[in-house]
Amino acid sequence: MKRLSDSSQFDRSIMRLAFERLERIAASALLFVGAAALIGWIVVELYVTAVTAD
């Protein structure tokens, strides 16, 4: 028969691993959004510079 504490420890381990994976996904998504914003800002700056050049 399985002890309740073994199951609880196993569940905690699974939840910790799931949380760490979710944390990595969130960090990657945030990094991607930041990189896209930086690239967009550079493109807009270059466009404004090209359009306003006389």
mmCIF entry with sequence, helices, sheets and N, C-alpha, C, O atoms, coordinates in Angstrom:
data_MODEL
# 
_entry.id   MODEL 
# 
_entity.id                         1 
_entity.type                       polymer 
_entity.pdbx_number_of_molecules   1 
# 
_entity_poly.entity_id                      1 
_entity_poly.type                           'polypeptide(L)' 
_entity_poly.nstd_linkage                   no 
_entity_poly.nstd_monomer                   no 
_entity_poly.pdbx_seq_one_letter_code       MKRLSDSSQFDRSIMRLAFERLERIAASALLFVGAAALIGWIVVELYVTAVTAD 
_entity_poly.pdbx_seq_one_letter_code_can   MKRLSDSSQFDRSIMRLAFERLERIAASALLFVGAAALIGWIVVELYVTAVTAD 
_entity_poly.pdbx_strand_id                 A 
# 
loop_
_entity_poly_seq.entity_id 
_entity_poly_seq.num 
_entity_poly_seq.mon_id 
_entity_poly_seq.hetero 
1 1  MET n 
1 2  LYS n 
1 3  ARG n 
1 4  LEU n 
1 5  SER n 
1 6  ASP n 
1 7  SER n 
1 8  SER n 
1 9  GLN n 
1 10 PHE n 
1 11 ASP n 
1 12 ARG n 
1 13 SER n 
1 14 ILE n 
1 15 MET n 
1 16 ARG n 
1 17 LEU n 
1 18 ALA n 
1 19 PHE n 
1 20 GLU n 
1 21 ARG n 
1 22 LEU n 
1 23 GLU n 
1 24 ARG n 
1 25 ILE n 
1 26 ALA n 
1 27 ALA n 
1 28 SER n 
1 29 ALA n 
1 30 LEU n 
1 31 LEU n 
1 32 PHE n 
1 33 VAL n 
1 34 GLY n 
1 35 ALA n 
1 36 ALA n 
1 37 ALA n 
1 38 LEU n 
1 39 ILE n 
1 40 GLY n 
1 41 TRP n 
1 42 ILE n 
1 43 VAL n 
1 44 VAL n 
1 45 GLU n 
1 46 LEU n 
1 47 TYR n 
1 48 VAL n 
1 49 THR n 
1 50 ALA n 
1 51 VAL n 
1 52 THR n 
1 53 ALA n 
1 54 ASP n 
# 
_struct_asym.id          A 
_struct_asym.entity_id   1 
# 
_struct_conf.conf_type_id            HELX_P 
_struct_conf.id                      HELX_P1 
_struct_conf.pdbx_PDB_helix_id       AA1 
_struct_conf.beg_label_comp_id       LEU 
_struct_conf.beg_label_asym_id       A 
_struct_conf.beg_label_seq_id        4 
_struct_conf.pdbx_beg_PDB_ins_code   ? 
_struct_conf.end_label_comp_id       THR 
_struct_conf.end_label_asym_id       A 
_struct_conf.end_label_seq_id        52 
_struct_conf.pdbx_end_PDB_ins_code   ? 
_struct_conf.beg_auth_comp_id        LEU 
_struct_conf.beg_auth_asym_id        A 
_struct_conf.beg_auth_seq_id         4 
_struct_conf.end_auth_comp_id        THR 
_struct_conf.end_auth_asym_id        A 
_struct_conf.end_auth_seq_id         52 
_struct_conf.pdbx_PDB_helix_class    1 
_struct_conf.details                 ? 
_struct_conf.pdbx_PDB_helix_length   49 
# 
_struct_conf_type.id          HELX_P 
_struct_conf_type.criteria    ? 
_struct_conf_type.reference   ? 
# 
loop_
_atom_site.group_PDB 
_atom_site.id 
_atom_site.type_symbol 
_atom_site.label_atom_id 
_atom_site.label_alt_id 
_atom_site.label_comp_id 
_atom_site.label_asym_id 
_atom_site.label_entity_id 
_atom_site.label_seq_id 
_atom_site.pdbx_PDB_ins_code 
_atom_site.Cartn_x 
_atom_site.Cartn_y 
_atom_site.Cartn_z 
_atom_site.occupancy 
_atom_site.B_iso_or_equiv 
_atom_site.pdbx_formal_charge 
_atom_site.auth_seq_id 
_atom_site.auth_comp_id 
_atom_site.auth_asym_id 
_atom_site.auth_atom_id 
_atom_site.pdbx_PDB_model_num 
ATOM 1   N N  . MET A 1 1  ? 0.833  -1.181 0.000   1.00 0.00 ? 1  MET A N  1 
ATOM 2   C CA . MET A 1 1  ? 0.000  0.000  0.000   1.00 0.00 ? 1  MET A CA 1 
ATOM 3   C C  . MET A 1 1  ? 0.884  1.254  0.000   1.00 0.00 ? 1  MET A C  1 
ATOM 4   O O  . MET A 1 1  ? 1.906  1.301  0.686   1.00 0.00 ? 1  MET A O  1 
ATOM 5   N N  . LYS A 1 2  ? 0.491  2.238  -0.754  1.00 0.00 ? 2  LYS A N  1 
ATOM 6   C CA . LYS A 1 2  ? 1.271  3.458  -0.890  1.00 0.00 ? 2  LYS A CA 1 
ATOM 7   C C  . LYS A 1 2  ? 1.018  4.389  0.293   1.00 0.00 ? 2  LYS A C  1 
ATOM 8   O O  . LYS A 1 2  ? -0.119 4.575  0.726   1.00 0.00 ? 2  LYS A O  1 
ATOM 9   N N  . ARG A 1 3  ? 2.100  4.966  0.803   1.00 0.00 ? 3  ARG A N  1 
ATOM 10  C CA . ARG A 1 3  ? 1.926  5.930  1.891   1.00 0.00 ? 3  ARG A CA 1 
ATOM 11  C C  . ARG A 1 3  ? 1.544  7.280  1.318   1.00 0.00 ? 3  ARG A C  1 
ATOM 12  O O  . ARG A 1 3  ? 1.962  7.626  0.213   1.00 0.00 ? 3  ARG A O  1 
ATOM 13  N N  . LEU A 1 4  ? 0.766  8.037  2.048   1.00 0.00 ? 4  LEU A N  1 
ATOM 14  C CA . LEU A 1 4  ? 0.295  9.342  1.601   1.00 0.00 ? 4  LEU A CA 1 
ATOM 15  C C  . LEU A 1 4  ? 1.454  10.323 1.443   1.00 0.00 ? 4  LEU A C  1 
ATOM 16  O O  . LEU A 1 4  ? 1.436  11.152 0.533   1.00 0.00 ? 4  LEU A O  1 
ATOM 17  N N  . SER A 1 5  ? 2.451  10.243 2.307   1.00 0.00 ? 5  SER A N  1 
ATOM 18  C CA . SER A 1 5  ? 3.574  11.175 2.238   1.00 0.00 ? 5  SER A CA 1 
ATOM 19  C C  . SER A 1 5  ? 4.408  10.955 0.966   1.00 0.00 ? 5  SER A C  1 
ATOM 20  O O  . SER A 1 5  ? 4.942  11.914 0.408   1.00 0.00 ? 5  SER A O  1 
ATOM 21  N N  . ASP A 1 6  ? 4.521  9.703  0.506   1.00 0.00 ? 6  ASP A N  1 
ATOM 22  C CA . ASP A 1 6  ? 5.250  9.438  -0.738  1.00 0.00 ? 6  ASP A CA 1 
ATOM 23  C C  . ASP A 1 6  ? 4.558  10.090 -1.925  1.00 0.00 ? 6  ASP A C  1 
ATOM 24  O O  . ASP A 1 6  ? 5.202  10.694 -2.783  1.00 0.00 ? 6  ASP A O  1 
ATOM 25  N N  . SER A 1 7  ? 3.259  9.961  -1.960  1.00 0.00 ? 7  SER A N  1 
ATOM 26  C CA . SER A 1 7  ? 2.482  10.544 -3.055  1.00 0.00 ? 7  SER A CA 1 
ATOM 27  C C  . SER A 1 7  ? 2.585  12.066 -3.027  1.00 0.00 ? 7  SER A C  1 
ATOM 28  O O  . SER A 1 7  ? 2.726  12.703 -4.070  1.00 0.00 ? 7  SER A O  1 
ATOM 29  N N  . SER A 1 8  ? 2.517  12.636 -1.846  1.00 0.00 ? 8  SER A N  1 
ATOM 30  C CA . SER A 1 8  ? 2.590  14.079 -1.705  1.00 0.00 ? 8  SER A CA 1 
ATOM 31  C C  . SER A 1 8  ? 3.960  14.596 -2.157  1.00 0.00 ? 8  SER A C  1 
ATOM 32  O O  . SER A 1 8  ? 4.050  15.621 -2.833  1.00 0.00 ? 8  SER A O  1 
ATOM 33  N N  . GLN A 1 9  ? 5.014  13.885 -1.783  1.00 0.00 ? 9  GLN A N  1 
ATOM 34  C CA . GLN A 1 9  ? 6.360  14.302 -2.184  1.00 0.00 ? 9  GLN A CA 1 
ATOM 35  C C  . GLN A 1 9  ? 6.527  14.188 -3.698  1.00 0.00 ? 9  GLN A C  1 
ATOM 36  O O  . GLN A 1 9  ? 7.156  15.046 -4.318  1.00 0.00 ? 9  GLN A O  1 
ATOM 37  N N  . PHE A 1 10 ? 5.975  13.152 -4.287  1.00 0.00 ? 10 PHE A N  1 
ATOM 38  C CA . PHE A 1 10 ? 6.035  12.969 -5.734  1.00 0.00 ? 10 PHE A CA 1 
ATOM 39  C C  . PHE A 1 10 ? 5.268  14.083 -6.445  1.00 0.00 ? 10 PHE A C  1 
ATOM 40  O O  . PHE A 1 10 ? 5.736  14.622 -7.448  1.00 0.00 ? 10 PHE A O  1 
ATOM 41  N N  . ASP A 1 11 ? 4.082  14.427 -5.920  1.00 0.00 ? 11 ASP A N  1 
ATOM 42  C CA . ASP A 1 11 ? 3.293  15.505 -6.509  1.00 0.00 ? 11 ASP A CA 1 
ATOM 43  C C  . ASP A 1 11 ? 4.025  16.838 -6.419  1.00 0.00 ? 11 ASP A C  1 
ATOM 44  O O  . ASP A 1 11 ? 3.999  17.637 -7.355  1.00 0.00 ? 11 ASP A O  1 
ATOM 45  N N  . ARG A 1 12 ? 4.680  17.071 -5.277  1.00 0.00 ? 12 ARG A N  1 
ATOM 46  C CA . ARG A 1 12 ? 5.443  18.309 -5.117  1.00 0.00 ? 12 ARG A CA 1 
ATOM 47  C C  . ARG A 1 12 ? 6.581  18.393 -6.117  1.00 0.00 ? 12 ARG A C  1 
ATOM 48  O O  . ARG A 1 12 ? 6.865  19.459 -6.664  1.00 0.00 ? 12 ARG A O  1 
ATOM 49  N N  . SER A 1 13 ? 7.227  17.262 -6.348  1.00 0.00 ? 13 SER A N  1 
ATOM 50  C CA . SER A 1 13 ? 8.331  17.217 -7.299  1.00 0.00 ? 13 SER A CA 1 
ATOM 51  C C  . SER A 1 13 ? 7.839  17.526 -8.709  1.00 0.00 ? 13 SER A C  1 
ATOM 52  O O  . SER A 1 13 ? 8.479  18.277 -9.445  1.00 0.00 ? 13 SER A O  1 
ATOM 53  N N  . ILE A 1 14 ? 6.708  16.947 -9.079  1.00 0.00 ? 14 ILE A N  1 
ATOM 54  C CA . ILE A 1 14 ? 6.136  17.201 -10.407 1.00 0.00 ? 14 ILE A CA 1 
ATOM 55  C C  . ILE A 1 14 ? 5.736  18.665 -10.544 1.00 0.00 ? 14 ILE A C  1 
ATOM 56  O O  . ILE A 1 14 ? 5.984  19.286 -11.578 1.00 0.00 ? 14 ILE A O  1 
ATOM 57  N N  . MET A 1 15 ? 5.123  19.212 -9.513  1.00 0.00 ? 15 MET A N  1 
ATOM 58  C CA . MET A 1 15 ? 4.702  20.614 -9.570  1.00 0.00 ? 15 MET A CA 1 
ATOM 59  C C  . MET A 1 15 ? 5.904  21.551 -9.672  1.00 0.00 ? 15 MET A C  1 
ATOM 60  O O  . MET A 1 15 ? 5.854  22.558 -10.378 1.00 0.00 ? 15 MET A O  1 
ATOM 61  N N  . ARG A 1 16 ? 6.998  21.209 -8.955  1.00 0.00 ? 16 ARG A N  1 
ATOM 62  C CA . ARG A 1 16 ? 8.202  22.041 -9.024  1.00 0.00 ? 16 ARG A CA 1 
ATOM 63  C C  . ARG A 1 16 ? 8.781  22.023 -10.430 1.00 0.00 ? 16 ARG A C  1 
ATOM 64  O O  . ARG A 1 16 ? 9.168  23.065 -10.958 1.00 0.00 ? 16 ARG A O  1 
ATOM 65  N N  . LEU A 1 17 ? 8.842  20.846 -11.038 1.00 0.00 ? 17 LEU A N  1 
ATOM 66  C CA . LEU A 1 17 ? 9.371  20.741 -12.399 1.00 0.00 ? 17 LEU A CA 1 
ATOM 67  C C  . LEU A 1 17 ? 8.480  21.484 -13.395 1.00 0.00 ? 17 LEU A C  1 
ATOM 68  O O  . LEU A 1 17 ? 8.976  22.146 -14.306 1.00 0.00 ? 17 LEU A O  1 
ATOM 69  N N  . ALA A 1 18 ? 7.157  21.368 -13.213 1.00 0.00 ? 18 ALA A N  1 
ATOM 70  C CA . ALA A 1 18 ? 6.229  22.067 -14.101 1.00 0.00 ? 18 ALA A CA 1 
ATOM 71  C C  . ALA A 1 18 ? 6.384  23.580 -13.948 1.00 0.00 ? 18 ALA A C  1 
ATOM 72  O O  . ALA A 1 18 ? 6.350  24.313 -14.937 1.00 0.00 ? 18 ALA A O  1 
ATOM 73  N N  . PHE A 1 19 ? 6.553  24.045 -12.715 1.00 0.00 ? 19 PHE A N  1 
ATOM 74  C CA . PHE A 1 19 ? 6.718  25.477 -12.478 1.00 0.00 ? 19 PHE A CA 1 
ATOM 75  C C  . PHE A 1 19 ? 8.018  25.982 -13.095 1.00 0.00 ? 19 PHE A C  1 
ATOM 76  O O  . PHE A 1 19 ? 8.044  27.061 -13.688 1.00 0.00 ? 19 PHE A O  1 
ATOM 77  N N  . GLU A 1 20 ? 9.092  25.212 -12.961 1.00 0.00 ? 20 GLU A N  1 
ATOM 78  C CA . GLU A 1 20 ? 10.363 25.624 -13.555 1.00 0.00 ? 20 GLU A CA 1 
ATOM 79  C C  . GLU A 1 20 ? 10.258 25.700 -15.071 1.00 0.00 ? 20 GLU A C  1 
ATOM 80  O O  . GLU A 1 20 ? 10.808 26.611 -15.690 1.00 0.00 ? 20 GLU A O  1 
ATOM 81  N N  . ARG A 1 21 ? 9.554  24.747 -15.669 1.00 0.00 ? 21 ARG A N  1 
ATOM 82  C CA . ARG A 1 21 ? 9.383  24.768 -17.124 1.00 0.00 ? 21 ARG A CA 1 
ATOM 83  C C  . ARG A 1 21 ? 8.538  25.966 -17.553 1.00 0.00 ? 21 ARG A C  1 
ATOM 84  O O  . ARG A 1 21 ? 8.851  26.632 -18.540 1.00 0.00 ? 21 ARG A O  1 
ATOM 85  N N  . LEU A 1 22 ? 7.479  26.232 -16.816 1.00 0.00 ? 22 LEU A N  1 
ATOM 86  C CA . LEU A 1 22 ? 6.636  27.386 -17.114 1.00 0.00 ? 22 LEU A CA 1 
ATOM 87  C C  . LEU A 1 22 ? 7.414  28.684 -16.956 1.00 0.00 ? 22 LEU A C  1 
ATOM 88  O O  . LEU A 1 22 ? 7.226  29.621 -17.731 1.00 0.00 ? 22 LEU A O  1 
ATOM 89  N N  . GLU A 1 23 ? 8.281  28.740 -15.960 1.00 0.00 ? 23 GLU A N  1 
ATOM 90  C CA . GLU A 1 23 ? 9.111  29.917 -15.751 1.00 0.00 ? 23 GLU A CA 1 
ATOM 91  C C  . GLU A 1 23 ? 10.059 30.137 -16.931 1.00 0.00 ? 23 GLU A C  1 
ATOM 92  O O  . GLU A 1 23 ? 10.247 31.270 -17.373 1.00 0.00 ? 23 GLU A O  1 
ATOM 93  N N  . ARG A 1 24 ? 10.656 29.057 -17.441 1.00 0.00 ? 24 ARG A N  1 
ATOM 94  C CA . ARG A 1 24 ? 11.538 29.181 -18.619 1.00 0.00 ? 24 ARG A CA 1 
ATOM 95  C C  . ARG A 1 24 ? 10.768 29.644 -19.842 1.00 0.00 ? 24 ARG A C  1 
ATOM 96  O O  . ARG A 1 24 ? 11.267 30.464 -20.612 1.00 0.00 ? 24 ARG A O  1 
ATOM 97  N N  . ILE A 1 25 ? 9.557  29.131 -20.033 1.00 0.00 ? 25 ILE A N  1 
ATOM 98  C CA . ILE A 1 25 ? 8.741  29.542 -21.181 1.00 0.00 ? 25 ILE A CA 1 
ATOM 99  C C  . ILE A 1 25 ? 8.382  31.015 -21.074 1.00 0.00 ? 25 ILE A C  1 
ATOM 100 O O  . ILE A 1 25 ? 8.451  31.745 -22.063 1.00 0.00 ? 25 ILE A O  1 
ATOM 101 N N  . ALA A 1 26 ? 7.996  31.460 -19.876 1.00 0.00 ? 26 ALA A N  1 
ATOM 102 C CA . ALA A 1 26 ? 7.642  32.866 -19.679 1.00 0.00 ? 26 ALA A CA 1 
ATOM 103 C C  . ALA A 1 26 ? 8.851  33.772 -19.911 1.00 0.00 ? 26 ALA A C  1 
ATOM 104 O O  . ALA A 1 26 ? 8.722  34.836 -20.517 1.00 0.00 ? 26 ALA A O  1 
ATOM 105 N N  . ALA A 1 27 ? 10.012 33.358 -19.437 1.00 0.00 ? 27 ALA A N  1 
ATOM 106 C CA . ALA A 1 27 ? 11.222 34.159 -19.643 1.00 0.00 ? 27 ALA A CA 1 
ATOM 107 C C  . ALA A 1 27 ? 11.576 34.243 -21.123 1.00 0.00 ? 27 ALA A C  1 
ATOM 108 O O  . ALA A 1 27 ? 11.983 35.300 -21.606 1.00 0.00 ? 27 ALA A O  1 
ATOM 109 N N  . SER A 1 28 ? 11.424 33.140 -21.839 1.00 0.00 ? 28 SER A N  1 
ATOM 110 C CA . SER A 1 28 ? 11.705 33.147 -23.277 1.00 0.00 ? 28 SER A CA 1 
ATOM 111 C C  . SER A 1 28 ? 10.718 34.044 -24.021 1.00 0.00 ? 28 SER A C  1 
ATOM 112 O O  . SER A 1 28 ? 11.104 34.780 -24.929 1.00 0.00 ? 28 SER A O  1 
ATOM 113 N N  . ALA A 1 29 ? 9.454  33.980 -23.636 1.00 0.00 ? 29 ALA A N  1 
ATOM 114 C CA . ALA A 1 29 ? 8.448  34.824 -24.282 1.00 0.00 ? 29 ALA A CA 1 
ATOM 115 C C  . ALA A 1 29 ? 8.739  36.296 -24.018 1.00 0.00 ? 29 ALA A C  1 
ATOM 116 O O  . ALA A 1 29 ? 8.621  37.125 -24.920 1.00 0.00 ? 29 ALA A O  1 
ATOM 117 N N  . LEU A 1 30 ? 9.116  36.623 -22.792 1.00 0.00 ? 30 LEU A N  1 
ATOM 118 C CA . LEU A 1 30 ? 9.435  38.009 -22.459 1.00 0.00 ? 30 LEU A CA 1 
ATOM 119 C C  . LEU A 1 30 ? 10.658 38.488 -23.229 1.00 0.00 ? 30 LEU A C  1 
ATOM 120 O O  . LEU A 1 30 ? 10.689 39.623 -23.704 1.00 0.00 ? 30 LEU A O  1 
ATOM 121 N N  . LEU A 1 31 ? 11.653 37.639 -23.355 1.00 0.00 ? 31 LEU A N  1 
ATOM 122 C CA . LEU A 1 31 ? 12.846 37.982 -24.124 1.00 0.00 ? 31 LEU A CA 1 
ATOM 123 C C  . LEU A 1 31 ? 12.497 38.196 -25.598 1.00 0.00 ? 31 LEU A C  1 
ATOM 124 O O  . LEU A 1 31 ? 13.006 39.127 -26.223 1.00 0.00 ? 31 LEU A O  1 
ATOM 125 N N  . PHE A 1 32 ? 11.644 37.354 -26.153 1.00 0.00 ? 32 PHE A N  1 
ATOM 126 C CA . PHE A 1 32 ? 11.222 37.487 -27.546 1.00 0.00 ? 32 PHE A CA 1 
ATOM 127 C C  . PHE A 1 32 ? 10.470 38.798 -27.769 1.00 0.00 ? 32 PHE A C  1 
ATOM 128 O O  . PHE A 1 32 ? 10.715 39.496 -28.753 1.00 0.00 ? 32 PHE A O  1 
ATOM 129 N N  . VAL A 1 33 ? 9.560  39.129 -26.863 1.00 0.00 ? 33 VAL A N  1 
ATOM 130 C CA . VAL A 1 33 ? 8.797  40.373 -26.992 1.00 0.00 ? 33 VAL A CA 1 
ATOM 131 C C  . VAL A 1 33 ? 9.731  41.576 -26.894 1.00 0.00 ? 33 VAL A C  1 
ATOM 132 O O  . VAL A 1 33 ? 9.587  42.537 -27.650 1.00 0.00 ? 33 VAL A O  1 
ATOM 133 N N  . GLY A 1 34 ? 10.677 41.528 -25.974 1.00 0.00 ? 34 GLY A N  1 
ATOM 134 C CA . GLY A 1 34 ? 11.631 42.623 -25.845 1.00 0.00 ? 34 GLY A CA 1 
ATOM 135 C C  . GLY A 1 34 ? 12.496 42.788 -27.082 1.00 0.00 ? 34 GLY A C  1 
ATOM 136 O O  . GLY A 1 34 ? 12.758 43.909 -27.516 1.00 0.00 ? 34 GLY A O  1 
ATOM 137 N N  . ALA A 1 35 ? 12.940 41.673 -27.649 1.00 0.00 ? 35 ALA A N  1 
ATOM 138 C CA . ALA A 1 35 ? 13.755 41.736 -28.868 1.00 0.00 ? 35 ALA A CA 1 
ATOM 139 C C  . ALA A 1 35 ? 12.936 42.288 -30.033 1.00 0.00 ? 35 ALA A C  1 
ATOM 140 O O  . ALA A 1 35 ? 13.437 43.091 -30.821 1.00 0.00 ? 35 ALA A O  1 
ATOM 141 N N  . ALA A 1 36 ? 11.689 41.862 -30.144 1.00 0.00 ? 36 ALA A N  1 
ATOM 142 C CA . ALA A 1 36 ? 10.819 42.360 -31.221 1.00 0.00 ? 36 ALA A CA 1 
ATOM 143 C C  . ALA A 1 36 ? 10.575 43.856 -31.059 1.00 0.00 ? 36 ALA A C  1 
ATOM 144 O O  . ALA A 1 36 ? 10.559 44.588 -32.049 1.00 0.00 ? 36 ALA A O  1 
ATOM 145 N N  . ALA A 1 37 ? 10.385 44.318 -29.834 1.00 0.00 ? 37 ALA A N  1 
ATOM 146 C CA . ALA A 1 37 ? 10.171 45.751 -29.590 1.00 0.00 ? 37 ALA A CA 1 
ATOM 147 C C  . ALA A 1 37 ? 11.425 46.550 -29.944 1.00 0.00 ? 37 ALA A C  1 
ATOM 148 O O  . ALA A 1 37 ? 11.326 47.627 -30.532 1.00 0.00 ? 37 ALA A O  1 
ATOM 149 N N  . LEU A 1 38 ? 12.587 46.038 -29.597 1.00 0.00 ? 38 LEU A N  1 
ATOM 150 C CA . LEU A 1 38 ? 13.838 46.721 -29.914 1.00 0.00 ? 38 LEU A CA 1 
ATOM 151 C C  . LEU A 1 38 ? 14.050 46.802 -31.423 1.00 0.00 ? 38 LEU A C  1 
ATOM 152 O O  . LEU A 1 38 ? 14.429 47.851 -31.942 1.00 0.00 ? 38 LEU A O  1 
ATOM 153 N N  . ILE A 1 39 ? 13.810 45.718 -32.112 1.00 0.00 ? 39 ILE A N  1 
ATOM 154 C CA . ILE A 1 39 ? 13.955 45.707 -33.571 1.00 0.00 ? 39 ILE A CA 1 
ATOM 155 C C  . ILE A 1 39 ? 12.954 46.664 -34.216 1.00 0.00 ? 39 ILE A C  1 
ATOM 156 O O  . ILE A 1 39 ? 13.291 47.392 -35.150 1.00 0.00 ? 39 ILE A O  1 
ATOM 157 N N  . GLY A 1 40 ? 11.727 46.655 -33.710 1.00 0.00 ? 40 GLY A N  1 
ATOM 158 C CA . GLY A 1 40 ? 10.707 47.584 -34.227 1.00 0.00 ? 40 GLY A CA 1 
ATOM 159 C C  . GLY A 1 40 ? 11.099 49.030 -34.009 1.00 0.00 ? 40 GLY A C  1 
ATOM 160 O O  . GLY A 1 40 ? 10.926 49.868 -34.893 1.00 0.00 ? 40 GLY A O  1 
ATOM 161 N N  . TRP A 1 41 ? 11.626 49.322 -32.833 1.00 0.00 ? 41 TRP A N  1 
ATOM 162 C CA . TRP A 1 41 ? 12.051 50.690 -32.539 1.00 0.00 ? 41 TRP A CA 1 
ATOM 163 C C  . TRP A 1 41 ? 13.172 51.121 -33.473 1.00 0.00 ? 41 TRP A C  1 
ATOM 164 O O  . TRP A 1 41 ? 13.166 52.255 -33.952 1.00 0.00 ? 41 TRP A O  1 
ATOM 165 N N  . ILE A 1 42 ? 14.126 50.252 -33.742 1.00 0.00 ? 42 ILE A N  1 
ATOM 166 C CA . ILE A 1 42 ? 15.228 50.571 -34.649 1.00 0.00 ? 42 ILE A CA 1 
ATOM 167 C C  . ILE A 1 42 ? 14.707 50.814 -36.062 1.00 0.00 ? 42 ILE A C  1 
ATOM 168 O O  . ILE A 1 42 ? 15.141 51.751 -36.732 1.00 0.00 ? 42 ILE A O  1 
ATOM 169 N N  . VAL A 1 43 ? 13.786 49.979 -36.514 1.00 0.00 ? 43 VAL A N  1 
ATOM 170 C CA . VAL A 1 43 ? 13.212 50.155 -37.860 1.00 0.00 ? 43 VAL A CA 1 
ATOM 171 C C  . VAL A 1 43 ? 12.485 51.489 -37.963 1.00 0.00 ? 43 VAL A C  1 
ATOM 172 O O  . VAL A 1 43 ? 12.627 52.195 -38.962 1.00 0.00 ? 43 VAL A O  1 
ATOM 173 N N  . VAL A 1 44 ? 11.710 51.842 -36.945 1.00 0.00 ? 44 VAL A N  1 
ATOM 174 C CA . VAL A 1 44 ? 10.994 53.125 -36.971 1.00 0.00 ? 44 VAL A CA 1 
ATOM 175 C C  . VAL A 1 44 ? 11.983 54.286 -36.970 1.00 0.00 ? 44 VAL A C  1 
ATOM 176 O O  . VAL A 1 44 ? 11.793 55.254 -37.705 1.00 0.00 ? 44 VAL A O  1 
ATOM 177 N N  . GLU A 1 45 ? 13.023 54.207 -36.168 1.00 0.00 ? 45 GLU A N  1 
ATOM 178 C CA . GLU A 1 45 ? 14.024 55.274 -36.143 1.00 0.00 ? 45 GLU A CA 1 
ATOM 179 C C  . GLU A 1 45 ? 14.700 55.436 -37.508 1.00 0.00 ? 45 GLU A C  1 
ATOM 180 O O  . GLU A 1 45 ? 14.897 56.555 -37.982 1.00 0.00 ? 45 GLU A O  1 
ATOM 181 N N  . LEU A 1 46 ? 15.049 54.317 -38.130 1.00 0.00 ? 46 LEU A N  1 
ATOM 182 C CA . LEU A 1 46 ? 15.653 54.375 -39.464 1.00 0.00 ? 46 LEU A CA 1 
ATOM 183 C C  . LEU A 1 46 ? 14.686 54.954 -40.497 1.00 0.00 ? 46 LEU A C  1 
ATOM 184 O O  . LEU A 1 46 ? 15.090 55.734 -41.359 1.00 0.00 ? 46 LEU A O  1 
ATOM 185 N N  . TYR A 1 47 ? 13.423 54.576 -40.411 1.00 0.00 ? 47 TYR A N  1 
ATOM 186 C CA . TYR A 1 47 ? 12.413 55.093 -41.336 1.00 0.00 ? 47 TYR A CA 1 
ATOM 187 C C  . TYR A 1 47 ? 12.234 56.600 -41.155 1.00 0.00 ? 47 TYR A C  1 
ATOM 188 O O  . TYR A 1 47 ? 12.191 57.346 -42.133 1.00 0.00 ? 47 TYR A O  1 
ATOM 189 N N  . VAL A 1 48 ? 12.130 57.040 -39.905 1.00 0.00 ? 48 VAL A N  1 
ATOM 190 C CA . VAL A 1 48 ? 11.969 58.483 -39.642 1.00 0.00 ? 48 VAL A CA 1 
ATOM 191 C C  . VAL A 1 48 ? 13.183 59.243 -40.127 1.00 0.00 ? 48 VAL A C  1 
ATOM 192 O O  . VAL A 1 48 ? 13.049 60.329 -40.692 1.00 0.00 ? 48 VAL A O  1 
ATOM 193 N N  . THR A 1 49 ? 14.361 58.694 -39.916 1.00 0.00 ? 49 THR A N  1 
ATOM 194 C CA . THR A 1 49 ? 15.590 59.348 -40.378 1.00 0.00 ? 49 THR A CA 1 
ATOM 195 C C  . THR A 1 49 ? 15.606 59.435 -41.906 1.00 0.00 ? 49 THR A C  1 
ATOM 196 O O  . THR A 1 49 ? 16.007 60.458 -42.462 1.00 0.00 ? 49 THR A O  1 
ATOM 197 N N  . ALA A 1 50 ? 15.176 58.381 -42.581 1.00 0.00 ? 50 ALA A N  1 
ATOM 198 C CA . ALA A 1 50 ? 15.185 58.383 -44.048 1.00 0.00 ? 50 ALA A CA 1 
ATOM 199 C C  . ALA A 1 50 ? 14.132 59.324 -44.608 1.00 0.00 ? 50 ALA A C  1 
ATOM 200 O O  . ALA A 1 50 ? 14.380 59.987 -45.615 1.00 0.00 ? 50 ALA A O  1 
ATOM 201 N N  . VAL A 1 51 ? 12.968 59.397 -43.986 1.00 0.00 ? 51 VAL A N  1 
ATOM 202 C CA . VAL A 1 51 ? 11.883 60.242 -44.500 1.00 0.00 ? 51 VAL A CA 1 
ATOM 203 C C  . VAL A 1 51 ? 12.164 61.722 -44.256 1.00 0.00 ? 51 VAL A C  1 
ATOM 204 O O  . VAL A 1 51 ? 11.851 62.567 -45.094 1.00 0.00 ? 51 VAL A O  1 
ATOM 205 N N  . THR A 1 52 ? 12.756 62.029 -43.103 1.00 0.00 ? 52 THR A N  1 
ATOM 206 C CA . THR A 1 52 ? 12.991 63.441 -42.783 1.00 0.00 ? 52 THR A CA 1 
ATOM 207 C C  . THR A 1 52 ? 14.325 63.962 -43.334 1.00 0.00 ? 52 THR A C  1 
ATOM 208 O O  . THR A 1 52 ? 14.632 65.144 -43.174 1.00 0.00 ? 52 THR A O  1 
ATOM 209 N N  . ALA A 1 53 ? 15.110 63.111 -43.972 1.00 0.00 ? 53 ALA A N  1 
ATOM 210 C CA . ALA A 1 53 ? 16.381 63.567 -44.555 1.00 0.00 ? 53 ALA A CA 1 
ATOM 211 C C  . ALA A 1 53 ? 16.091 64.418 -45.780 1.00 0.00 ? 53 ALA A C  1 
ATOM 212 O O  . ALA A 1 53 ? 15.297 64.044 -46.643 1.00 0.00 ? 53 ALA A O  1 
ATOM 213 N N  . ASP A 1 54 ? 16.737 65.550 -45.839 1.00 0.00 ? 54 ASP A N  1 
ATOM 214 C CA . ASP A 1 54 ? 16.522 66.454 -46.989 1.00 0.00 ? 54 ASP A CA 1 
ATOM 215 C C  . ASP A 1 54 ? 17.654 66.391 -47.961 1.00 0.00 ? 54 ASP A C  1 
ATOM 216 O O  . ASP A 1 54 ? 17.633 67.084 -48.978 1.00 0.00 ? 54 ASP A O  1 
# 
